[in-house]
Amino acid sequence: MKIIKYVLIFVGFGLAGTILATFFAPKNHIVVHSVTINQPLEECWDATFNPSIIPNWRDNLDSVETVSGVYDESGYKALFVFSDQEQVSKPSYEIDSVFNLESATSSIVLNDKIRLDTKYEFSAVDSASTELKVTTILTPSGWMFKVMFAGSGNGLELKRQAELDNLKKWLENQSTTPNQ
């Protein structure tokens, strides 16, 4: 009887903790990063949005399957294909709005429960360098995902910084000099 009492107390505290965490967990996580890339603005724009280039610098992304539209226009839809040894996931990817070579916003939705909204802002530092500012908002929906992602702000920050570092490294290893 004593064991049942302790089990019920443990379950009660767990349930109470989950409910409290739901109310006090942040609704979303926002991270902002900036990077200067030693490549012209056009090259940075293309590498950021071209579905044939994105897998070169984005971690664990196998391919991008275009569903509709053109990648550098508003309304472009695609599936990001991630695979590991056990499963394949295909979150939806959409470019919501594009201001050519200035800014674009995109959304990645995974299982209708996790949404990543990202705003990319490009500005030419000079003819050979580009400043890229990326603002990402992670929004989980539903109490379970809200609790699961309550402490994920730091992980999102590290992940986005790593992606920008990969983009910069990949772009700066590309040659813009014509063959002589």
C-alpha positions in Angstrom: 0.0 0.0 0.0 2.9 2.3 0.8 4.4 1.7 -2.7 1.1 2.7 -4.4 1.0 5.9 -2.3 4.5 6.8 -3.4 3.8 6.0 -7.0 0.7 8.2 -6.9 2.6 11.0 -5.3 5.3 10.7 -7.9 2.8 10.7 -10.8 1.0 13.7 -9.2 4.1 15.7 -9.0 5.0 14.8 -12.6 1.6 15.9 -13.8 1.7 19.1 -11.8 5.2 19.9 -13.1 4.1 19.3 -16.7 1.1 21.6 -16.2 3.2 24.3 -14.6 5.9 24.0 -17.3 3.2 24.5 -19.9 2.1 27.8 -18.4 5.6 29.1 -17.8 7.4 27.8 -20.9 8.2 30.4 -23.5 5.8 30.6 -26.5 8.7 30.7 -28.9 12.4 31.1 -29.1 14.0 33.9 -31.1 17.7 34.0 -32.2 19.5 36.6 -34.3 22.8 36.1 -36.1 24.8 38.2 -38.4 27.8 37.2 -40.6 29.9 38.9 -43.2 30.7 36.7 -46.2 33.5 37.5 -48.6 31.4 36.9 -51.7 29.2 39.2 -53.8 25.6 39.6 -52.7 24.2 37.6 -55.7 26.3 34.6 -54.8 25.2 34.7 -51.2 21.5 35.0 -52.2 21.7 32.1 -54.6 23.5 29.8 -52.1 21.0 30.6 -49.4 17.9 29.7 -51.5 18.9 27.6 -54.5 17.6 24.0 -53.8 20.6 22.5 -55.6 23.1 24.4 -53.5 21.5 24.3 -50.0 22.5 20.6 -49.3 26.1 21.6 -49.8 26.2 23.6 -46.6 23.2 22.6 -44.5 24.0 19.8 -42.1 22.3 16.4 -42.6 20.1 17.7 -45.5 20.2 15.1 -48.3 18.2 17.0 -50.9 15.5 19.6 -51.6 12.4 18.4 -53.5 10.6 21.3 -55.2 6.8 21.1 -54.9 5.8 24.3 -56.6 7.2 27.7 -57.7 10.6 29.0 -58.3 13.1 29.1 -55.4 13.8 32.9 -55.5 10.2 33.9 -55.7 7.4 34.3 -53.1 5.3 31.2 -52.8 8.0 28.7 -53.5 7.3 25.3 -51.8 9.6 22.4 -51.3 10.3 19.4 -49.0 13.6 19.2 -47.2 14.7 15.6 -47.2 16.7 14.4 -44.1 17.5 10.8 -43.7 19.4 8.8 -41.2 19.8 5.0 -40.8 16.3 4.6 -39.3 14.0 7.0 -41.0 13.5 9.7 -43.6 11.8 13.0 -42.6 10.5 15.6 -45.1 9.5 18.8 -43.4 7.8 21.3 -45.6 9.8 24.4 -46.6 8.2 27.6 -48.0 9.5 30.9 -49.0 6.8 33.3 -47.9 8.0 36.6 -49.3 11.0 37.8 -51.3 12.3 41.2 -51.8 14.9 40.5 -54.5 18.4 40.5 -53.2 17.3 42.4 -50.0 15.4 40.1 -47.8 13.2 37.0 -47.7 11.2 35.1 -45.2 10.8 31.3 -45.0 9.0 28.8 -43.0 9.9 25.2 -42.1 7.1 23.1 -40.6 7.7 19.7 -39.1 4.6 17.5 -38.4 2.4 20.6 -38.0 3.8 20.9 -34.4 7.1 22.7 -34.8 7.5 25.8 -37.0 10.7 27.7 -37.8 10.1 31.1 -39.3 13.3 32.8 -40.6 13.9 36.2 -42.0 17.1 36.7 -44.1 18.4 40.3 -44.7 21.2 40.8 -47.2 23.2 44.0 -47.7 26.3 44.5 -49.8 29.2 45.7 -47.8 31.1 46.3 -51.1 31.3 44.6 -54.4 33.0 41.5 -53.0 31.4 41.2 -49.5 27.9 40.7 -48.1 26.4 41.2 -44.7 23.7 38.5 -43.9 21.4 38.9 -40.9 19.3 35.9 -40.0 16.4 36.1 -37.5 14.8 32.7 -36.6 11.7 32.1 -34.5 11.0 28.6 -33.2 7.4 28.1 -32.3 6.1 24.7 -30.9 2.4 24.1 -30.8 0.5 22.0 -28.3 1.4 21.6 -24.7 3.6 18.6 -25.2 5.8 20.2 -27.8 5.8 23.4 -25.8 7.2 21.6 -22.8 9.6 19.5 -24.9 11.1 22.7 -26.5 11.0 24.9 -23.4 14.8 24.8 -23.0 15.7 24.6 -26.7 16.7 28.3 -27.2 20.4 27.7 -26.7 20.3 24.6 -29.0 18.6 26.7 -31.7 21.1 29.4 -31.3 24.0 27.0 -31.7 22.4 25.2 -34.6 21.7 28.4 -36.5 25.2 29.7 -35.8 26.7 26.5 -37.2 24.5 26.7 -40.3 25.7 30.3 -41.0 29.3 29.2 -40.4 28.8 26.4 -42.9 27.3 28.7 -45.4 30.1 31.2 -45.0 32.8 28.5 -45.3 31.2 26.9 -48.3 30.7 30.3 -50.1 34.2 31.5 -49.3 35.7 28.2 -50.7 33.9 28.9 -54.0 35.9 30.7 -56.7 34.4 33.7 -58.3 37.5 34.2 -60.4 37.1 33.2 -64.1 39.5 30.6 -65.5 42.4 32.2 -67.2 
